[in-house]
Amino acid sequence: IGRAWPRGGTRRAAGADSRAETPRTVLVTGGSGFLGINLVRFLLAQGCAVTSLDVATFDYPDVADRVRVVTGDIRDRSAVMQAMTGVDAVVHTAAALPLYPPEEIFTTDVDGTRIVLETALELGVRRVVHISSTAVYGIPDHHPLLETDRLDGVGPYGKAKIAAELIAVQFRERGLVVPILRPKSFVGPERLGVFALLYDWALDGRNFPMIGSGRNRYQLLDVA
């Protein structure tokens, strides 16, 4: 994503002088989430103007006065339209996580993605970066995985992520630029995920299960 726009975050209309430069504007869906807020901070550092769309409160005092915040659901077409109006690009991180009820996962991750892409097409927003997941591969029987490997999502979340990717591909065929990223679990400042539970148990002197020899490796992605 860092290579998607030049440093400085400004663009110049043809024939305009330097005083007419306007900042690039980017919508981050799920901007109140862990990945979302880190993207927001990154884009602000690049000089972009940023809008956040999320059902959750945008509670980040360090950047709140520099972000246009729209509180709403990606399943709400009017909220998506409000948030996306006037932006140059979208980074679509919003999703219902695996612990959510299956219906909410499907309506958010599939229907919500369709609404985001439909709105982008309607408003002439050419690029929507779709954040998917390695959950689309299910339980792999080999490593490393390639983007051309078979998709075999396990459970409602994995299946919904595959369905959302298929929708993204359909909108590519309609003229949108829709890169699809499949990151692993993110860790970093402000979020330890399931590791927070393990660390608490260790701190309290509790035992916790160890699988096999304890030397199994798990791939994580530093949000920075």
FIKOLZA-1660 file (N, C-alpha, C; in steps of 0.1 Angstrom, whole numbers, plus 5000, padded with zeros to 4 digits):
% residues 224
   i   px   py   pz ch aa at
   1 5008 4988 5000  A  I  N
   1 5000 5000 5000  A  I CA
   1 5009 5012 5000  A  I  C
   2 5020 5012 5006  A  G  N
   2 5029 5023 5007  A  G CA
   2 5034 5028 4994  A  G  C
   3 5034 5019 4984  A  R  N
   3 5039 5022 4970  A  R CA
   3 5027 5027 4961  A  R  C
   4 5015 5027 4967  A  A  N
   4 5004 5031 4958  A  A CA
   4 5003 5045 4955  A  A  C
   5 5009 5054 4963  A  W  N
   5 5008 5068 4961  A  W CA
   5 5022 5074 4964  A  W  C
   6 5026 5084 4956  A  P  N
   6 5039 5090 4959  A  P CA
   6 5041 5096 4972  A  P  C
   7 5053 5097 4977  A  R  N
   7 5055 5104 4990  A  R CA
   7 5051 5119 4989  A  R  C
   8 5047 5124 5000  A  G  N
   8 5042 5138 5000  A  G CA
   8 5027 5139 4999  A  G  C
   9 5021 5128 4993  A  G  N
   9 5006 5127 4993  A  G CA
   9 4999 5138 4986  A  G  C
  10 5005 5144 4976  A  T  N
  10 4998 5155 4969  A  T CA
  10 4998 5151 4954  A  T  C
  11 4988 5157 4947  A  R  N
  11 4987 5155 4933  A  R CA
  11 4985 5169 4926  A  R  C
  12 4989 5170 4914  A  R  N
  12 4987 5183 4907  A  R CA
  12 4979 5181 4894  A  R  C
  13 4969 5188 4893  A  A  N
  13 4960 5188 4881  A  A CA
  13 4969 5192 4869  A  A  C
  14 4965 5187 4857  A  A  N
  14 4972 5191 4845  A  A CA
  14 4971 5206 4843  A  A  C
  15 4983 5213 4841  A  G  N
  15 4983 5227 4839  A  G CA
  15 4982 5236 4851  A  G  C
  16 4981 5230 4863  A  A  N
  16 4980 5238 4875  A  A CA
  16 4994 5240 4880  A  A  C
  17 4996 5252 4887  A  D  N
  17 5009 5255 4893  A  D CA
  17 5009 5248 4907  A  D  C
  18 5021 5250 4914  A  S  N
  18 5023 5243 4926  A  S CA
  18 5013 5247 4937  A  S  C
  19 5008 5260 4936  A  R  N
  19 4999 5264 4946  A  R CA
  19 4986 5258 4946  A  R  C
  20 4983 5251 4934  A  A  N
  20 4970 5245 4933  A  A CA
  20 4969 5230 4937  A  A  C
  21 4980 5225 4943  A  E  N
  21 4981 5211 4947  A  E CA
  21 4970 5209 4958  A  E  C
  22 4964 5197 4957  A  T  N
  22 4954 5193 4967  A  T CA
  22 4958 5179 4973  A  T  C
  23 4956 5177 4985  A  P  N
  23 4960 5164 4991  A  P CA
  23 4952 5153 4986  A  P  C
  24 4958 5141 4985  A  R  N
  24 4951 5129 4981  A  R CA
  24 4942 5125 4993  A  R  C
  25 4930 5120 4990  A  T  N
  25 4921 5116 5000  A  T CA
  25 4918 5101 5000  A  T  C
  26 4919 5095 5011  A  V  N
  26 4918 5080 5012  A  V CA
  26 4908 5076 5023  A  V  C
  27 4899 5068 5019  A  L  N
  27 4889 5062 5029  A  L CA
  27 4894 5049 5034  A  L  C
  28 4895 5047 5047  A  V  N
  28 4898 5035 5053  A  V CA
  28 4886 5029 5060  A  V  C
  29 4880 5018 5054  A  T  N
  29 4869 5012 5061  A  T CA
  29 4875 5004 5073  A  T  C
  30 4868 5003 5084  A  G  N
  30 4873 4997 5095  A  G CA
  30 4884 5005 5102  A  G  C
  31 4883 5018 5101  A  G  N
  31 4894 5027 5105  A  G CA
  31 4896 5027 5120  A  G  C
  32 4887 5022 5128  A  S  N
  32 4888 5021 5142  A  S CA
  32 4895 5008 5147  A  S  C
  33 4897 4999 5138  A  G  N
  33 4903 4986 5141  A  G CA
  33 4918 4987 5142  A  G  C
  34 4924 4976 5145  A  F  N
  34 4938 4976 5147  A  F CA
  34 4946 4978 5134  A  F  C
  35 4943 4971 5124  A  L  N
  35 4949 4974 5111  A  L CA
  35 4945 4988 5106  A  L  C
  36 4932 4991 5107  A  G  N
  36 4927 5004 5102  A  G CA
  36 4934 5016 5108  A  G  C
  37 4936 5016 5121  A  I  N
  37 4942 5028 5127  A  I CA
  37 4957 5029 5124  A  I  C
  38 4963 5018 5122  A  N  N
  38 4977 5018 5118  A  N CA
  38 4979 5023 5103  A  N  C
  39 4969 5020 5095  A  L  N
  39 4969 5025 5081  A  L CA
  39 4966 5040 5081  A  L  C
  40 4956 5044 5090  A  V  N
  40 4953 5058 5091  A  V CA
  40 4965 5066 5094  A  V  C
  41 4973 5062 5104  A  R  N
  41 4985 5069 5109  A  R CA
  41 4995 5069 5097  A  R  C
  42 4997 5058 5090  A  F  N
  42 5006 5057 5080  A  F CA
  42 5003 5067 5068  A  F  C
  43 4990 5067 5065  A  L  N
  43 4986 5076 5054  A  L CA
  43 4987 5091 5058  A  L  C
  44 4984 5094 5070  A  L  N
  44 4985 5108 5075  A  L CA
  44 5000 5112 5074  A  L  C
  45 5009 5103 5077  A  A  N
  45 5023 5106 5077  A  A CA
  45 5028 5108 5062  A  A  C
  46 5021 5102 5053  A  Q  N
  46 5024 5104 5039  A  Q CA
  46 5018 5117 5033  A  Q  C
  47 5010 5124 5041  A  G  N
  47 5004 5137 5037  A  G CA
  47 4991 5135 5031  A  G  C
  48 4984 5123 5033  A  C  N
  48 4971 5121 5027  A  C CA
  48 4960 5127 5037  A  C  C
  49 4949 5131 5031  A  A  N
  49 4937 5134 5039  A  A CA
  49 4930 5120 5040  A  A  C
  50 4925 5117 5052  A  V  N
  50 4920 5104 5055  A  V CA
  50 4906 5105 5061  A  V  C
  51 4897 5096 5056  A  T  N
  51 4884 5094 5062  A  T CA
  51 4883 5080 5068  A  T  C
  52 4878 5079 5080  A  S  N
  52 4875 5065 5086  A  S CA
  52 4861 5062 5086  A  S  C
  53 4857 5050 5082  A  L  N
  53 4843 5045 5083  A  L CA
  53 4843 5033 5091  A  L  C
  54 4836 5033 5103  A  D  N
  54 4836 5022 5112  A  D CA
  54 4824 5023 5120  A  D  C
  55 4818 5011 5124  A  V  N
  55 4807 5011 5134  A  V CA
  55 4812 5014 5148  A  V  C
  56 4825 5012 5150  A  A  N
  56 4830 5015 5164  A  A CA
  56 4835 5029 5165  A  A  C
  57 4835 5034 5177  A  T  N
  57 4839 5048 5180  A  T CA
  57 4854 5049 5176  A  T  C
  58 4857 5060 5170  A  F  N
  58 4871 5063 5166  A  F CA
  58 4877 5070 5178  A  F  C
  59 4884 5063 5186  A  D  N
  59 4889 5068 5199  A  D CA
  59 4904 5068 5199  A  D  C
  60 4910 5077 5191  A  Y  N
  60 4924 5078 5190  A  Y CA
  60 4928 5093 5190  A  Y  C
  61 4930 5098 5202  A  P  N
  61 4932 5112 5204  A  P CA
  61 4944 5118 5196  A  P  C
  62 4954 5109 5193  A  D  N
  62 4966 5114 5187  A  D CA
  62 4963 5118 5172  A  D  C
  63 4953 5113 5166  A  V  N
  63 4950 5117 5152  A  V CA
  63 4936 5122 5150  A  V  C
  64 4927 5122 5160  A  A  N
  64 4913 5124 5158  A  A CA
  64 4910 5138 5152  A  A  C
  65 4919 5148 5154  A  D  N
  65 4916 5161 5149  A  D CA
  65 4921 5162 5134  A  D  C
  66 4927 5151 5129  A  R  N
  66 4932 5152 5115  A  R CA
  66 4925 5142 5106  A  R  C
  67 4915 5135 5112  A  V  N
  67 4907 5125 5104  A  V CA
  67 4893 5128 5103  A  V  C
  68 4887 5127 5091  A  R  N
  68 4873 5128 5089  A  R CA
  68 4866 5115 5093  A  R  C
  69 4858 5115 5104  A  V  N
  69 4853 5103 5109  A  V CA
  69 4838 5101 5105  A  V  C
  70 4835 5090 5099  A  V  N
  70 4821 5087 5097  A  V CA
  70 4818 5074 5104  A  V  C
  71 4809 5075 5114  A  T  N
  71 4805 5063 5121  A  T CA
  71 4793 5056 5114  A  T  C
  72 4795 5044 5109  A  G  N
  72 4785 5037 5102  A  G CA
  72 4790 5024 5098  A  G  C
  73 4780 5016 5092  A  D  N
  73 4782 5002 5089  A  D CA
  73 4784 5001 5074  A  D  C
  74 4794 4993 5069  A  I  N
  74 4796 4991 5055  A  I CA
  74 4784 4984 5048  A  I  C
  75 4775 4979 5056  A  R  N
  75 4762 4973 5050  A  R CA
  75 4752 4984 5048  A  R  C
  76 4754 4996 5053  A  D  N
  76 4745 5007 5051  A  D CA
  76 4750 5016 5039  A  D  C
  77 4743 5015 5028  A  R  N
  77 4747 5021 5016  A  R CA
  77 4749 5036 5018  A  R  C
  78 4740 5042 5025  A  S  N
  78 4741 5057 5027  A  S CA
  78 4753 5061 5035  A  S  C
  79 4757 5053 5045  A  A  N
  79 4769 5056 5052  A  A CA
  79 4781 5054 5044  A  A  C
  80 4782 5044 5035  A  V  N
  80 4793 5042 5026  A  V CA
  80 4794 5053 5016  A  V  C
  81 4782 5058 5011  A  M  N
  81 4782 5069 5002  A  M CA
  81 4787 5082 5008  A  M  C
  82 4783 5084 5020  A  Q  N
  82 4788 5096 5027  A  Q CA
  82 4803 5096 5030  A  Q  C
  83 4808 5084 5034  A  A  N
  83 4822 5083 5037  A  A CA
  83 4831 5084 5024  A  A  C
  84 4826 5078 5013  A  M  N
  84 4834 5077 5001  A  M CA
  84 4833 5089 4992  A  M  C
  85 4824 5098 4994  A  T  N
  85 4822 5110 4985  A  T CA
  85 4835 5118 4986  A  T  C
  86 4841 5121 4975  A  G  N
  86 4853 5130 4974  A  G CA
  86 4866 5123 4976  A  G  C
  87 4867 5110 4978  A  V  N
  87 4880 5104 4980  A  V CA
  87 4885 5099 4967  A  V  C
  88 4899 5097 4967  A  D  N
  88 4906 5092 4955  A  D CA
  88 4907 5077 4955  A  D  C
  89 4908 5071 4967  A  A  N
  89 4910 5056 4968  A  A CA
  89 4905 5051 4981  A  A  C
  90 4903 5038 4982  A  V  N
  90 4897 5032 4994  A  V CA
  90 4906 5020 4998  A  V  C
  91 4909 5019 5011  A  V  N
  91 4915 5007 5016  A  V CA
  91 4904 5000 5025  A  V  C
  92 4900 4988 5020  A  H  N
  92 4888 4982 5027  A  H CA
  92 4893 4971 5036  A  H  C
  93 4893 4975 5049  A  T  N
  93 4898 4966 5060  A  T CA
  93 4886 4961 5068  A  T  C
  94 4875 4967 5067  A  A  N
  94 4863 4963 5076  A  A CA
  94 4859 4949 5074  A  A  C
  95 4857 4942 5084  A  A  N
  95 4852 4928 5083  A  A CA
  95 4847 4924 5097  A  A  C
  96 4837 4914 5096  A  A  N
  96 4833 4907 5108  A  A CA
  96 4842 4895 5111  A  A  C
  97 4848 4894 5122  A  L  N
  97 4858 4884 5125  A  L CA
  97 4852 4870 5128  A  L  C
  98 4861 4860 5128  A  P  N
  98 4856 4846 5129  A  P CA
  98 4847 4843 5141  A  P  C
  99 4848 4851 5152  A  L  N
  99 4840 4848 5164  A  L CA
  99 4826 4853 5162  A  L  C
 100 4823 4861 5152  A  Y  N
 100 4810 4867 5150  A  Y CA
 100 4800 4856 5145  A  Y  C
 101 4787 4858 5147  A  P  N
 101 4777 4848 5142  A  P CA
 101 4778 4847 5127  A  P  C
 102 4776 4835 5121  A  P  N
 102 4778 4833 5107  A  P CA
 102 4770 4843 5098  A  P  C
 103 4758 4846 5102  A  E  N
 103 4750 4856 5093  A  E CA
 103 4757 4869 5093  A  E  C
 104 4762 4874 5104  A  E  N
 104 4768 4887 5105  A  E CA
 104 4781 4887 5097  A  E  C
 105 4789 4876 5098  A  I  N
 105 4801 4874 5090  A  I CA
 105 4797 4876 5075  A  I  C
 106 4787 4868 5070  A  F  N
 106 4784 4869 5056  A  F CA
 106 4779 4882 5052  A  F  C
 107 4770 4888 5059  A  T  N
 107 4764 4901 5055  A  T CA
 107 4775 4912 5055  A  T  C
 108 4784 4911 5065  A  T  N
 108 4794 4922 5066  A  T CA
 108 4805 4919 5055  A  T  C
 109 4811 4907 5055  A  D  N
 109 4823 4905 5047  A  D CA
 109 4819 4903 5032  A  D  C
 110 4807 4899 5029  A  V  N
 110 4803 4897 5015  A  V CA
 110 4795 4908 5010  A  V  C
 111 4783 4910 5016  A  D  N
 111 4774 4920 5012  A  D CA
 111 4780 4934 5014  A  D  C
 112 4787 4936 5025  A  G  N
 112 4794 4949 5028  A  G CA
 112 4804 4952 5017  A  G  C
 113 4812 4942 5014  A  T  N
 113 4822 4944 5003  A  T CA
 113 4816 4948 4990  A  T  C
 114 4805 4941 4987  A  R  N
 114 4798 4944 4974  A  R CA
 114 4793 4959 4974  A  R  C
 115 4788 4963 4986  A  I  N
 115 4783 4977 4987  A  I CA
 115 4795 4987 4985  A  I  C
 116 4806 4984 4991  A  V  N
 116 4818 4993 4990  A  V CA
 116 4822 4994 4976  A  V  C
 117 4823 4983 4969  A  L  N
 117 4827 4983 4955  A  L CA
 117 4817 4989 4946  A  L  C
 118 4804 4987 4948  A  E  N
 118 4794 4993 4940  A  E CA
 118 4794 5008 4941  A  E  C
 119 4797 5013 4954  A  T  N
 119 4797 5027 4956  A  T CA
 119 4809 5033 4950  A  T  C
 120 4820 5026 4950  A  A  N
 120 4833 5031 4944  A  A CA
 120 4830 5033 4929  A  A  C
 121 4824 5023 4923  A  L  N
 121 4821 5024 4908  A  L CA
 121 4812 5035 4905  A  L  C
 122 4802 5037 4913  A  E  N
 122 4792 5048 4911  A  E CA
 122 4798 5062 4913  A  E  C
 123 4808 5063 4922  A  L  N
 123 4814 5076 4925  A  L CA
 123 4826 5079 4916  A  L  C
 124 4831 5069 4909  A  G  N
 124 4842 5071 4901  A  G CA
 124 4855 5069 4909  A  G  C
 125 4855 5063 4920  A  V  N
 125 4867 5060 4928  A  V CA
 125 4874 5048 4921  A  V  C
 126 4885 5050 4915  A  R  N
 126 4891 5040 4907  A  R CA
 126 4898 5028 4914  A  R  C
 127 4903 5031 4926  A  R  N
 127 4911 5020 4932  A  R CA
 127 4905 5017 4946  A  R  C
 128 4903 5004 4948  A  V  N
 128 4899 4999 4962  A  V CA
 128 4908 4987 4965  A  V  C
 129 4916 4989 4975  A  V  N
 129 4925 4979 4980  A  V CA
 129 4917 4970 4990  A  V  C
 130 4915 4957 4986  A  H  N
 130 4907 4948 4994  A  H CA
 130 4916 4940 5003  A  H  C
 131 4914 4941 5016  A  I  N
 131 4921 4933 5026  A  I CA
 131 4914 4920 5028  A  I  C
 132 4919 4909 5023  A  S  N
 132 4914 4896 5025  A  S CA
 132 4921 4889 5037  A  S  C
 133 4924 4876 5035  A  S  N
 133 4930 4869 5046  A  S CA
 133 4936 4856 5041  A  S  C
 134 4946 4850 5048  A  T  N
 134 4951 4837 5044  A  T CA
 134 4940 4826 5048  A  T  C
 135 4930 4830 5055  A  A  N
 135 4919 4821 5058  A  A CA
 135 4913 4815 5046  A  A  C
 136 4915 4821 5034  A  V  N
 136 4909 4816 5022  A  V CA
 136 4916 4803 5018  A  V  C
 137 4927 4800 5024  A  Y  N
 137 4934 4787 5020  A  Y CA
 137 4930 4776 5029  A  Y  C
 138 4922 4779 5039  A  G  N
 138 4918 4768 5049  A  G CA
 138 4930 4763 5056  A  G  C
 139 4931 4750 5057  A  I  N
 139 4942 4743 5064  A  I CA
 139 4952 4738 5054  A  I  C
 140 4962 4745 5051  A  P  N
 140 4971 4741 5039  A  P CA
 140 4979 4728 5042  A  P  C
 141 4981 4721 5031  A  D  N
 141 4989 4709 5032  A  D CA
 141 5003 4710 5027  A  D  C
 142 5007 4723 5024  A  H  N
 142 5021 4726 5020  A  H CA
 142 5024 4740 5022  A  H  C
 143 5037 4743 5022  A  H  N
 143 5043 4756 5024  A  H CA
 143 5055 4758 5015  A  H  C
 144 5057 4770 5009  A  P  N
 144 5049 4782 5011  A  P CA
 144 5037 4782 5002  A  P  C
 145 5027 4790 5006  A  L  N
 145 5015 4791 4998  A  L CA
 145 5017 4802 4987  A  L  C
 146 5011 4800 4976  A  L  N
 146 5011 4809 4965  A  L CA
 146 4998 4815 4962  A  L  C
 147 4997 4827 4956  A  E  N
 147 4984 4833 4954  A  E CA
 147 4976 4825 4944  A  E  C
 148 4982 4816 4937  A  T  N
 148 4975 4807 4927  A  T CA
 148 4971 4794 4933  A  T  C
 149 4974 4791 4946  A  D  N
 149 4969 4779 4952  A  D CA
 149 4954 4779 4954  A  D  C
 150 4949 4766 4955  A  R  N
 150 4935 4764 4956  A  R CA
 150 4929 4771 4969  A  R  C
 151 4918 4778 4967  A  L  N
 151 4911 4784 4978  A  L CA
 151 4901 4774 4984  A  L  C
 152 4902 4772 4998  A  D  N
 152 4894 4762 5004  A  D CA
 152 4891 4767 5019  A  D  C
 153 4883 4777 5020  A  G  N
 153 4881 4783 5033  A  G CA
 153 4874 4774 5042  A  G  C
 154 4878 4775 5055  A  V  N
 154 4872 4766 5065  A  V CA
 154 4863 4775 5074  A  V  C
 155 4850 4771 5076  A  G  N
 155 4841 4779 5084  A  G CA
 155 4836 4791 5077  A  G  C
 156 4826 4797 5084  A  P  N
 156 4819 4809 5078  A  P CA
 156 4829 4820 5074  A  P  C
 157 4839 4823 5082  A  Y  N
 157 4848 4834 5079  A  Y CA
 157 4856 4831 5067  A  Y  C
 158 4863 4819 5066  A  G  N
 158 4871 4816 5054  A  G CA
 158 4862 4816 5042  A  G  C
 159 4850 4810 5042  A  K  N
 159 4842 4810 5030  A  K CA
 159 4837 4824 5026  A  K  C
 160 4834 4832 5036  A  A  N
 160 4830 4846 5033  A  A CA
 160 4841 4854 5026  A  A  C
 161 4853 4851 5031  A  K  N
 161 4865 4858 5025  A  K CA
 161 4867 4854 5011  A  K  C
 162 4865 4842 5008  A  I  N
 162 4866 4837 4994  A  I CA
 162 4855 4844 4985  A  I  C
 163 4842 4844 4991  A  A  N
 163 4831 4850 4983  A  A CA
 163 4834 4865 4981  A  A  C
 164 4840 4872 4990  A  A  N
 164 4843 4886 4989  A  A CA
 164 4854 4888 4978  A  A  C
 165 4864 4879 4978  A  E  N
 165 4874 4880 4967  A  E CA
 165 4868 4878 4953  A  E  C
 166 4858 4869 4952  A  L  N
 166 4852 4867 4939  A  L CA
 166 4844 4879 4935  A  L  C
 167 4838 4886 4944  A  I  N
 167 4831 4898 4941  A  I CA
 167 4841 4909 4936  A  I  C
 168 4853 4910 4943  A  A  N
 168 4863 4919 4939  A  A CA
 168 4868 4916 4925  A  A  C
 169 4869 4904 4921  A  V  N
 169 4873 4900 4908  A  V CA
 169 4863 4905 4898  A  V  C
 170 4850 4903 4901  A  Q  N
 170 4840 4908 4892  A  Q CA
 170 4840 4923 4889  A  Q  C
 171 4844 4930 4900  A  F  N
 171 4845 4945 4898  A  F CA
 171 4857 4949 4891  A  F  C
 172 4868 4941 4891  A  R  N
 172 4879 4943 4882  A  R CA
 172 4875 4943 4868  A  R  C
 173 4866 4933 4865  A  E  N
 173 4862 4932 4851  A  E CA
 173 4853 4944 4847  A  E  C
 174 4848 4951 4856  A  R  N
 174 4839 4963 4853  A  R CA
 174 4847 4976 4854  A  R  C
 175 4861 4974 4855  A  G  N
 175 4869 4986 4854  A  G CA
 175 4876 4991 4866  A  G  C
 176 4872 4986 4878  A  L  N
 176 4878 4991 4890  A  L CA
 176 4892 4984 4892  A  L  C
 177 4901 4991 4898  A  V  N
 177 4914 4986 4902  A  V CA
 177 4913 4980 4916  A  V  C
 178 4913 4967 4918  A  V  N
 178 4911 4961 4931  A  V CA
 178 4922 4952 4934  A  V  C
 179 4933 4957 4940  A  P  N
 179 4943 4947 4945  A  P CA
 179 4937 4940 4957  A  P  C
 180 4941 4927 4958  A  I  N
 180 4936 4919 4969  A  I CA
 180 4949 4914 4977  A  I  C
 181 4949 4917 4990  A  L  N
 181 4960 4913 4999  A  L CA
 181 4954 4903 5008  A  L  C
 182 4963 4892 5011  A  R  N
 182 4959 4882 5020  A  R CA
 182 4969 4881 5032  A  R  C
 183 4968 4890 5041  A  P  N
 183 4977 4890 5052  A  P CA
 183 4975 4879 5063  A  P  C
 184 4985 4875 5070  A  K  N
 184 4984 4867 5082  A  K CA
 184 4979 4875 5094  A  K  C
 185 4978 4869 5105  A  S  N
 185 4974 4876 5117  A  S CA
 185 4984 4887 5120  A  S  C
 186 4978 4899 5123  A  F  N
 186 4986 4911 5127  A  F CA
 186 4989 4911 5142  A  F  C
 187 5001 4915 5145  A  V  N
 187 5005 4918 5159  A  V CA
 187 5012 4931 5159  A  V  C
 188 5013 4938 5170  A  G  N
 188 5021 4950 5171  A  G CA
 188 5016 4958 5183  A  G  C
 189 5021 4970 5185  A  P  N
 189 5016 4979 5196  A  P CA
 189 5001 4981 5196  A  P  C
 190 4996 4980 5207  A  E  N
 190 4981 4982 5210  A  E CA
 190 4973 4969 5207  A  E  C
 191 4980 4958 5203  A  R  N
 191 4973 4946 5201  A  R CA
 191 4982 4934 5202  A  R  C
 192 4978 4925 5211  A  L  N
 192 4986 4912 5212  A  L CA
 192 4977 4900 5207  A  L  C
 193 4964 4903 5205  A  G  N
 193 4955 4892 5201  A  G CA
 193 4955 4881 5211  A  G  C
 194 4954 4869 5207  A  V  N
 194 4953 4857 5216  A  V CA
 194 4966 4856 5225  A  V  C
 195 4977 4863 5221  A  F  N
 195 4989 4862 5229  A  F CA
 195 4987 4869 5242  A  F  C
 196 4978 4879 5243  A  A  N
 196 4976 4886 5255  A  A CA
 196 4971 4876 5266  A  A  C
 197 4962 4867 5262  A  L  N
 197 4957 4857 5271  A  L CA
 197 4969 4848 5276  A  L  C
 198 4978 4844 5267  A  L  N
 198 4989 4835 5271  A  L CA
 198 4998 4842 5280  A  L  C
 199 5001 4855 5277  A  Y  N
 199 5010 4863 5286  A  Y CA
 199 5004 4865 5300  A  Y  C
 200 4991 4867 5300  A  D  N
 200 4984 4868 5313  A  D CA
 200 4985 4855 5321  A  D  C
 201 4983 4844 5315  A  W  N
 201 4984 4831 5322  A  W CA
 201 4999 4829 5327  A  W  C
 202 5008 4833 5318  A  A  N
 202 5022 4831 5323  A  A CA
 202 5026 4840 5335  A  A  C
 203 5021 4852 5334  A  L  N
 203 5023 4862 5345  A  L CA
 203 5017 4857 5358  A  L  C
 204 5005 4851 5357  A  D  N
 204 4998 4846 5369  A  D CA
 204 5003 4832 5373  A  D  C
 205 5013 4827 5366  A  G  N
 205 5019 4814 5370  A  G CA
 205 5010 4802 5367  A  G  C
 206 5001 4804 5357  A  R  N
 206 4992 4793 5353  A  R CA
 206 4999 4784 5342  A  R  C
 207 4994 4772 5342  A  N  N
 207 4999 4763 5331  A  N CA
 207 4990 4765 5318  A  N  C
 208 4996 4764 5307  A  F  N
 208 4988 4764 5295  A  F CA
 208 4993 4754 5285  A  F  C
 209 4984 4749 5276  A  P  N
 209 4988 4737 5268  A  P CA
 209 4999 4741 5258  A  P  C
 210 5007 4731 5256  A  M  N
 210 5017 4732 5245  A  M CA
 210 5015 4721 5235  A  M  C
 211 5015 4725 5223  A  I  N
 211 5013 4715 5212  A  I CA
 211 5026 4709 5207  A  I  C
 212 5027 4696 5208  A  G  N
 212 5039 4690 5203  A  G CA
 212 5051 4693 5212  A  G  C
 213 5063 4696 5205  A  S  N
 213 5075 4699 5212  A  S CA
 213 5076 4713 5217  A  S  C
 214 5067 4721 5212  A  G  N
 214 5067 4736 5216  A  G CA
 214 5076 4743 5206  A  G  C
 215 5081 4737 5196  A  R  N
 215 5090 4743 5186  A  R CA
 215 5082 4746 5173  A  R  C
 216 5069 4744 5173  A  N  N
 216 5061 4747 5161  A  N CA
 216 5062 4762 5158  A  N  C
 217 5062 4765 5145  A  R  N
 217 5063 4779 5142  A  R CA
 217 5049 4784 5136  A  R  C
 218 5046 4797 5139  A  Y  N
 218 5034 4803 5133  A  Y CA
 218 5037 4816 5128  A  Y  C
 219 5033 4819 5116  A  Q  N
 219 5036 4831 5109  A  Q CA
 219 5027 4842 5113  A  Q  C
 220 5033 4853 5117  A  L  N
 220 5026 4865 5121  A  L CA
 220 5031 4877 5113  A  L  C
 221 5023 4888 5112  A  L  N
 221 5027 4899 5104  A  L CA
 221 5027 4912 5113  A  L  C
 222 5039 4918 5113  A  D  N
 222 5041 4930 5121  A  D CA
 222 5033 4941 5114  A  D  C
 223 5024 4948 5121  A  V  N
 223 5015 4958 5115  A  V CA
 223 5023 4970 5110  A  V  C
 224 5035 4972 5116  A  A  N
 224 5043 4983 5112  A  A CA
 224 5050 4981 5099  A  A  C
% end
